[in-house]
Amino acid sequence: KAQTSLVNYSMIVSMPNIIRLQKSGPSGLYVVMFFPVPHAADRTGIFWAVARNYDTDQAGEDRILAFERLVQNQDKTHVGGQRMWTMRPFPIRGADDAIMAYLTWLEELGLPSNL
Protein backbone atom coordinates (compact mmCIF):
# COMPACT_ATOMS: atom_id res chain seq x y z
CA LYS A 1 0.00 0.00 0.00
CA ALA A 2 1.35 3.43 -0.96
CA GLN A 3 2.15 5.78 1.87
CA THR A 4 1.44 9.49 1.48
CA SER A 5 2.25 12.59 3.49
CA LEU A 6 1.41 16.25 3.20
CA VAL A 7 4.22 18.53 2.04
CA ASN A 8 3.75 22.30 1.89
CA TYR A 9 5.68 24.57 -0.44
CA SER A 10 5.81 28.35 -0.33
CA MET A 11 7.74 30.81 -2.45
CA ILE A 12 8.36 34.37 -1.34
CA VAL A 13 9.82 36.88 -3.75
CA SER A 14 11.33 39.97 -2.13
CA MET A 15 12.87 42.60 -4.27
CA PRO A 16 15.48 43.49 -4.84
CA ASN A 17 16.91 40.13 -5.65
CA ILE A 18 15.78 37.67 -2.99
CA ILE A 19 13.70 34.54 -3.59
CA ARG A 20 12.93 32.10 -0.76
CA LEU A 21 11.53 28.64 -1.43
CA GLN A 22 10.42 26.77 1.66
CA LYS A 23 9.34 23.14 1.91
CA SER A 24 7.91 21.72 5.10
CA GLY A 25 6.70 18.22 5.78
CA PRO A 26 6.93 15.33 8.23
CA SER A 27 10.71 15.02 7.79
CA GLY A 28 11.37 18.69 8.61
CA LEU A 29 11.93 22.09 7.06
CA TYR A 30 14.02 22.83 3.95
CA VAL A 31 14.70 26.40 2.82
CA VAL A 32 16.52 27.62 -0.27
CA MET A 33 17.43 31.29 -0.66
CA PHE A 34 18.23 32.50 -4.18
CA PHE A 35 19.98 35.80 -4.84
CA PRO A 36 19.88 36.69 -8.56
CA VAL A 37 22.34 39.35 -9.73
CA PRO A 38 21.69 40.97 -13.13
CA HIS A 39 24.90 41.36 -15.14
CA ALA A 40 23.24 42.54 -18.34
CA ALA A 41 19.77 42.64 -19.86
CA ASP A 42 20.22 39.08 -21.11
CA ARG A 43 22.47 37.59 -18.41
CA THR A 44 21.90 36.99 -14.70
CA GLY A 45 24.09 35.23 -12.16
CA ILE A 46 22.70 33.54 -9.07
CA PHE A 47 23.94 32.78 -5.58
CA TRP A 48 22.03 30.45 -3.30
CA ALA A 49 22.08 29.00 0.19
CA VAL A 50 20.31 25.93 1.56
CA ALA A 51 19.25 25.21 5.15
CA ARG A 52 17.38 22.28 6.73
CA ASN A 53 16.64 20.81 10.14
CA TYR A 54 16.89 17.11 9.25
CA ASP A 55 19.67 14.73 8.11
CA THR A 56 22.21 16.93 9.89
CA ASP A 57 24.78 14.18 10.47
CA GLN A 58 27.69 13.78 8.02
CA ALA A 59 25.99 10.97 6.07
CA GLY A 60 22.88 13.14 5.63
CA GLU A 61 25.02 16.11 4.60
CA ASP A 62 26.79 13.98 1.99
CA ARG A 63 23.45 12.74 0.57
CA ILE A 64 22.03 16.27 0.38
CA LEU A 65 25.17 17.68 -1.29
CA ALA A 66 25.21 14.84 -3.84
CA PHE A 67 21.54 15.49 -4.63
CA GLU A 68 22.11 19.26 -4.94
CA ARG A 69 25.02 18.66 -7.35
CA LEU A 70 22.82 16.35 -9.42
CA VAL A 71 20.04 18.96 -9.63
CA GLN A 72 22.47 21.76 -10.48
CA ASN A 73 24.13 19.72 -13.22
CA GLN A 74 20.76 18.76 -14.72
CA ASP A 75 19.48 22.33 -14.58
CA LYS A 76 22.62 24.06 -15.84
CA THR A 77 21.96 23.57 -19.55
CA HIS A 78 18.19 23.96 -19.34
CA VAL A 79 18.05 26.97 -17.04
CA GLY A 80 21.14 28.56 -18.57
CA GLY A 81 19.48 28.44 -21.98
CA GLN A 82 16.25 30.07 -20.85
CA ARG A 83 15.51 33.62 -21.78
CA MET A 84 13.04 35.37 -19.50
CA TRP A 85 11.36 37.29 -22.30
CA THR A 86 10.38 34.10 -24.11
CA MET A 87 8.12 33.07 -21.22
CA ARG A 88 5.47 35.66 -21.88
CA PRO A 89 2.55 35.89 -22.26
CA PHE A 90 1.78 32.50 -20.70
CA PRO A 91 3.76 31.98 -17.49
CA ILE A 92 2.93 28.91 -15.44
CA ARG A 93 1.25 30.08 -12.23
CA GLY A 94 3.30 29.07 -9.20
CA ALA A 95 6.33 27.75 -11.05
CA ASP A 96 7.09 31.03 -12.82
CA ASP A 97 6.05 33.46 -10.06
CA ALA A 98 9.64 34.25 -9.10
CA ILE A 99 10.83 34.96 -12.63
CA MET A 100 7.75 37.05 -13.37
CA ALA A 101 8.39 39.14 -10.23
CA TYR A 102 12.00 39.53 -11.33
CA LEU A 103 10.88 40.72 -14.78
CA THR A 104 8.50 43.20 -13.19
CA TRP A 105 11.32 44.51 -11.01
CA LEU A 106 13.61 44.94 -14.04
CA GLU A 107 10.85 46.89 -15.79
CA GLU A 108 10.39 49.10 -12.72
CA LEU A 109 14.10 49.89 -12.92
CA GLY A 110 13.66 50.81 -16.58
CA LEU A 111 15.72 47.85 -17.80
CA PRO A 112 14.55 46.03 -20.92
CA SER A 113 13.23 42.55 -20.27
CA ASN A 114 11.81 41.80 -23.70
CA LEU A 115 14.87 41.59 -25.95
Backbone as JSON, one array per atom type, in Angstrom:
{
  "sequence": "KAQTSLVNYSMIVSMPNIIRLQKSGPSGLYVVMFFPVPHAADRTGIFWAVARNYDTDQAGEDRILAFERLVQNQDKTHVGGQRMWTMRPFPIRGADDAIMAYLTWLEELGLPSNL",
  "N": [[0.84, -1.17, 0.0], [0.57, 2.19, -0.86], [2.21, 4.91, 0.71], [1.41, 8.09, 1.88], [2.13, 11.58, 2.43], [1.65, 14.89, 3.66], [3.05, 17.67, 2.13], [4.15, 20.94, 2.25], [4.68, 23.74, 0.2], [6.13, 26.94, -0.18], [6.71, 30.02, -1.81], [8.48, 32.95, -1.65], [8.93, 36.08, -2.92], [11.1, 38.66, -2.72], [11.96, 41.84, -3.44], [14.78, 43.97, -3.66], [16.03, 41.29, -5.49], [15.81, 38.76, -3.96], [14.78, 35.49, -3.39], [12.84, 33.15, -1.77], [12.39, 29.8, -1.24], [10.47, 27.52, 0.41], [10.07, 24.4, 1.95], [8.05, 22.3, 3.77], [7.42, 19.48, 5.78], [6.66, 16.17, 7.06], [9.28, 15.22, 7.52], [10.76, 17.45, 8.11], [12.01, 20.84, 7.82], [12.95, 22.65, 4.94], [14.82, 25.05, 3.35], [15.51, 27.21, 0.7], [17.43, 29.85, -0.38], [17.59, 32.18, -2.91], [19.63, 34.39, -4.72], [19.49, 36.4, -7.18], [21.58, 38.12, -9.52], [21.66, 40.67, -11.69], [23.63, 40.9, -14.58], [23.62, 41.84, -17.12], [21.19, 42.87, -19.59], [20.45, 40.47, -20.72], [21.63, 38.5, -19.18], [22.05, 36.86, -16.14], [23.42, 36.21, -12.99], [23.51, 33.86, -10.24], [23.34, 33.37, -6.77], [23.09, 31.06, -4.08], [21.73, 29.65, -1.07], [21.29, 26.95, 1.18], [19.27, 25.56, 3.72], [18.37, 23.3, 6.38], [16.54, 21.27, 8.75], [16.92, 18.57, 9.23], [18.47, 15.33, 8.71], [21.11, 16.01, 9.59], [23.52, 14.88, 10.26], [26.82, 13.72, 9.21], [26.56, 11.79, 7.14], [23.98, 12.36, 6.19], [24.41, 14.98, 5.32], [26.24, 14.51, 3.24], [24.58, 13.06, 1.46], [22.64, 15.02, 0.83], [24.24, 17.03, -0.36], [25.21, 15.62, -2.59], [22.8, 15.19, -3.95], [22.05, 17.88, -4.45], [24.14, 18.67, -6.17], [23.58, 16.98, -8.34], [21.05, 18.0, -9.16], [21.78, 20.65, -9.82], [23.59, 20.18, -11.93], [21.88, 18.97, -13.8], [20.11, 21.04, -14.27], [21.69, 23.09, -15.27], [22.2, 23.35, -18.13], [19.58, 23.53, -19.14], [18.29, 25.65, -17.61], [20.21, 27.63, -17.94], [19.94, 28.13, -20.63], [17.52, 29.35, -20.88], [15.52, 32.17, -21.67], [14.24, 34.96, -20.23], [12.35, 36.65, -21.43], [11.1, 35.09, -23.3], [9.14, 33.71, -22.05], [6.72, 34.94, -21.79], [3.48, 35.36, -23.25], [2.45, 33.6, -21.39], [2.98, 32.61, -18.56], [3.61, 29.96, -16.21], [1.54, 29.55, -13.57], [2.6, 29.8, -10.25], [4.97, 28.08, -10.65], [6.42, 29.88, -12.23], [6.3, 32.25, -10.84], [8.4, 33.55, -9.43], [10.26, 34.31, -11.45], [8.65, 35.96, -12.96], [8.13, 38.03, -11.15], [10.7, 38.99, -10.94], [11.12, 39.93, -13.56], [9.21, 41.98, -13.59], [10.35, 43.66, -11.68], [12.74, 44.37, -13.0], [11.62, 45.85, -15.09], [10.49, 47.95, -13.62], [12.81, 49.21, -12.87], [13.48, 50.27, -15.23], [14.85, 48.75, -17.03], [15.34, 46.83, -19.98], [13.36, 43.97, -20.59], [12.47, 42.43, -22.57], [13.96, 41.53, -24.8]],
  "CA": [[0.0, 0.0, 0.0], [1.35, 3.43, -0.96], [2.15, 5.78, 1.87], [1.44, 9.49, 1.48], [2.25, 12.59, 3.49], [1.41, 16.25, 3.2], [4.22, 18.53, 2.04], [3.75, 22.3, 1.89], [5.68, 24.57, -0.44], [5.81, 28.35, -0.33], [7.74, 30.81, -2.45], [8.36, 34.37, -1.34], [9.82, 36.88, -3.75], [11.33, 39.97, -2.13], [12.87, 42.6, -4.27], [15.48, 43.49, -4.84], [16.91, 40.13, -5.65], [15.78, 37.67, -2.99], [13.7, 34.54, -3.59], [12.93, 32.1, -0.76], [11.53, 28.64, -1.43], [10.42, 26.77, 1.66], [9.34, 23.14, 1.91], [7.91, 21.72, 5.1], [6.7, 18.22, 5.78], [6.93, 15.33, 8.23], [10.71, 15.02, 7.79], [11.37, 18.69, 8.61], [11.93, 22.09, 7.06], [14.02, 22.83, 3.95], [14.7, 26.4, 2.82], [16.52, 27.62, -0.27], [17.43, 31.29, -0.66], [18.23, 32.5, -4.18], [19.98, 35.8, -4.84], [19.88, 36.69, -8.56], [22.34, 39.35, -9.73], [21.69, 40.97, -13.13], [24.9, 41.36, -15.14], [23.24, 42.54, -18.34], [19.77, 42.64, -19.86], [20.22, 39.08, -21.11], [22.47, 37.59, -18.41], [21.9, 36.99, -14.7], [24.09, 35.23, -12.16], [22.7, 33.54, -9.07], [23.94, 32.78, -5.58], [22.03, 30.45, -3.3], [22.08, 29.0, 0.19], [20.31, 25.93, 1.56], [19.25, 25.21, 5.15], [17.38, 22.28, 6.73], [16.64, 20.81, 10.14], [16.89, 17.11, 9.25], [19.67, 14.73, 8.11], [22.21, 16.93, 9.89], [24.78, 14.18, 10.47], [27.69, 13.78, 8.02], [25.99, 10.97, 6.07], [22.88, 13.14, 5.63], [25.02, 16.11, 4.6], [26.79, 13.98, 1.99], [23.45, 12.74, 0.57], [22.03, 16.27, 0.38], [25.17, 17.68, -1.29], [25.21, 14.84, -3.84], [21.54, 15.49, -4.63], [22.11, 19.26, -4.94], [25.02, 18.66, -7.35], [22.82, 16.35, -9.42], [20.04, 18.96, -9.63], [22.47, 21.76, -10.48], [24.13, 19.72, -13.22], [20.76, 18.76, -14.72], [19.48, 22.33, -14.58], [22.62, 24.06, -15.84], [21.96, 23.57, -19.55], [18.19, 23.96, -19.34], [18.05, 26.97, -17.04], [21.14, 28.56, -18.57], [19.48, 28.44, -21.98], [16.25, 30.07, -20.85], [15.51, 33.62, -21.78], [13.04, 35.37, -19.5], [11.36, 37.29, -22.3], [10.38, 34.1, -24.11], [8.12, 33.07, -21.22], [5.47, 35.66, -21.88], [2.55, 35.89, -22.26], [1.78, 32.5, -20.7], [3.76, 31.98, -17.49], [2.93, 28.91, -15.44], [1.25, 30.08, -12.23], [3.3, 29.07, -9.2], [6.33, 27.75, -11.05], [7.09, 31.03, -12.82], [6.05, 33.46, -10.06], [9.64, 34.25, -9.1], [10.83, 34.96, -12.63], [7.75, 37.05, -13.37], [8.39, 39.14, -10.23], [12.0, 39.53, -11.33], [10.88, 40.72, -14.78], [8.5, 43.2, -13.19], [11.32, 44.51, -11.01], [13.61, 44.94, -14.04], [10.85, 46.89, -15.79], [10.39, 49.1, -12.72], [14.1, 49.89, -12.92], [13.66, 50.81, -16.58], [15.72, 47.85, -17.8], [14.55, 46.03, -20.92], [13.23, 42.55, -20.27], [11.81, 41.8, -23.7], [14.87, 41.59, -25.95]],
  "C": [[0.89, 1.25, 0.0], [1.14, 4.29, 0.28], [2.25, 7.23, 1.38], [1.63, 10.39, 2.69], [2.08, 13.96, 2.86], [2.71, 17.03, 3.25], [3.74, 19.89, 1.57], [4.94, 23.05, 1.29], [5.21, 26.01, -0.4], [6.99, 29.05, -0.97], [7.47, 32.27, -2.13], [9.39, 35.1, -2.18], [9.9, 38.26, -3.12], [12.33, 40.7, -3.01], [13.54, 43.65, -3.42], [16.21, 42.17, -4.58], [16.92, 39.08, -4.55], [14.55, 36.8, -3.27], [13.89, 33.45, -2.54], [11.91, 31.03, -1.07], [11.61, 27.82, -0.16], [9.55, 25.54, 1.48], [9.26, 22.61, 3.33], [7.05, 20.47, 5.01], [7.08, 17.41, 7.01], [8.41, 15.18, 8.56], [11.39, 16.28, 8.3], [11.17, 19.85, 7.66], [13.16, 22.22, 6.18], [13.8, 24.2, 3.33], [15.84, 26.66, 1.85], [16.34, 29.11, -0.51], [18.21, 31.5, -1.96], [18.47, 34.0, -4.24], [20.43, 36.08, -6.28], [20.56, 38.05, -8.67], [22.37, 39.63, -11.23], [23.06, 41.5, -13.54], [24.66, 42.19, -16.4], [21.77, 42.23, -18.58], [19.48, 41.19, -20.19], [21.08, 38.08, -20.33], [22.35, 37.9, -16.92], [22.67, 35.87, -14.01], [23.21, 34.94, -10.95], [23.58, 32.93, -7.98], [22.8, 32.14, -4.8], [22.59, 29.77, -2.07], [20.94, 28.07, 0.57], [20.42, 25.68, 3.06], [18.17, 24.16, 5.38], [17.58, 21.88, 8.18], [16.5, 19.29, 10.24], [18.13, 16.6, 8.53], [20.9, 15.6, 8.34], [23.52, 16.22, 10.22], [25.58, 14.18, 9.17], [27.14, 12.95, 6.86], [24.83, 11.71, 5.39], [23.39, 14.31, 4.81], [25.57, 15.64, 3.26], [25.69, 13.66, 0.98], [22.84, 14.01, -0.02], [22.94, 16.95, -0.64], [25.23, 16.94, -2.63], [23.94, 15.13, -4.64], [21.56, 16.9, -5.21], [23.01, 19.37, -6.17], [24.31, 18.06, -8.56], [21.82, 17.34, -10.01], [20.71, 20.1, -10.38], [22.99, 21.35, -11.84], [23.02, 19.49, -14.25], [20.17, 20.08, -15.18], [20.38, 23.27, -15.36], [22.33, 24.36, -17.3], [20.56, 24.12, -19.79], [17.95, 25.39, -18.87], [18.96, 28.01, -17.69], [20.73, 28.96, -19.98], [18.17, 29.2, -22.02], [16.46, 31.56, -21.03], [14.18, 34.09, -21.21], [11.96, 35.89, -20.43], [10.61, 36.31, -23.18], [9.25, 33.45, -23.33], [6.76, 33.73, -21.37], [4.73, 35.25, -23.14], [1.9, 34.8, -21.4], [2.66, 31.86, -19.63], [2.94, 30.92, -16.76], [2.77, 29.41, -14.01], [1.92, 29.2, -11.18], [4.74, 28.83, -9.59], [7.1, 28.96, -11.56], [6.89, 32.32, -12.04], [7.33, 34.25, -9.8], [10.21, 34.98, -10.31], [9.95, 36.1, -13.11], [7.93, 38.26, -12.44], [9.72, 39.8, -10.56], [11.88, 40.4, -12.58], [10.2, 42.04, -14.46], [9.47, 44.18, -12.54], [12.27, 45.16, -12.02], [12.9, 46.06, -14.79], [10.7, 48.13, -14.93], [11.68, 49.9, -12.68], [14.37, 50.53, -14.28], [14.59, 49.98, -17.44], [14.88, 47.02, -18.76], [14.52, 44.57, -20.51], [12.57, 41.81, -21.41], [12.68, 41.87, -24.96], [14.48, 40.63, -27.04]]
}
